Amino acid sequence: MASQQSQGRRRKPELVAEALLARIREGELPVGRRLPSERDLASEYGVSRNAIREALAVLQLSGHVETRLGDGSYIAQPEGPARDENDAGLVAALNITELLQTREALELASALTAIRRATRSDLLKMDALVAEMEEHLEQDDYESYLRTTMDLHRAVAAASRTPLLVTLVKELTTKHQSHEWLLHTRYTPAIGAYSLDVHRALVRAIRDKDVVAVYEATSQHYHDYPVLQGLGQG
């Protein structure tokens, strides 16, 4: 559990997320309550707005907060396993958001290197995985879809022909998968379509040897992670 980590290793967004969750558990912040602005929360907790933004992303991913574009953040009621009284949803969300930050750096390096080293066979494999992802979305099988996205990222790393990158990407995607139960129920057709477009753009950029497009696709994937953007809501 996150709270069992040593204080020295714990990051401010994690501490803020846990403090807000405690207030939710105690009823101080009931379901439907609109949270104060990022500026006010930053002042209240003595941290930067970036730390507040990351804490809210964690709580949004865990299902405790719903962010309405242009309207702010509201307390929500998590569903399924995320409602576990041991805060399993929060733990999974913390792990996913932290992994995403590291994955972005490693997978950008993989994709940029793959531009120079990917073979025709590598590109055909990536195309096949994108086609498989599309089939999963057509069947609303988000669990299989997410599993195949991990396969695609590993395929990009393999195309880099850089053993250390391959090992690290495999390790991080495997860790990510252990927490993906939190994401399955959050996906919608709109989120799936958005995610598919981003992954398809990444493969296209590698094939076209387009460095700028690789940066753009990777940045879009991780900075606009679809489950955290409110896509498909309402």
C-alpha positions, 0 to 999 in steps of 0.5 A: 500500500502506498501509505506504507512506503517510507516518507522520504520516497513519497512524492507530494502528489501522492501525499495530497491524493491521500489527504483528499481521499481521507477527507472523502472517506470521512464525509467532509467531501461528499459525492457531488461536491465540487472541489476548490480550484487548483490554485486554492488547493495548492495554497491549502496544501502548500504545494505547486499547482502541478502537484495538485494537478497530478494528485487530481489525476490520480484520484480521477483515475481511481474513480474518486474524482470526476473532472468536467472539462471547463467546469472543474473537479467533483467528488465521484463514487468509484465503481467495482474493485476501486471501491475496495476499503483498502484503497486498491483503486488509489494504489493502482492509480498511483502506480499507473500515473508514476509508470506513465511518466517513466514510460514516456521517456523510454518509449520516446527513445524506443520510437526515435531509435526504431525510425532508423532501425525498424525492418519491414518485418517490424513494421508489419508486426506493428500494423498487425497489432494495430489491426488487432487493437481495432478488432478488440474495440469493435467487440468492446473488449477493452481488456484485450485492447489494453493488453494489445497496446502493451504488445505494440509498445514492446514491438516498438522497443524491439524495433529499436534493436537496443537490448536495454530499452527492450528490457526496460520497456518490457518491465514497465509495461508488465508492471502497468498491466498488473494495475490495468484492472482499474482501466477496463471499466473506464474505457468507452467507445470514444476513449478507445477510438481516441487511443487507437488513433494515437497508436496508429499515428505513432506507427505511421510516424515510425514508418515515415521516419518522421521525427516530429510526428513521433514526438507529437504522437508520444506526447499526445499519448502520455500528456493526454492519456484518454482515461484522464481527459473525460472523453466519452463522458455525458 
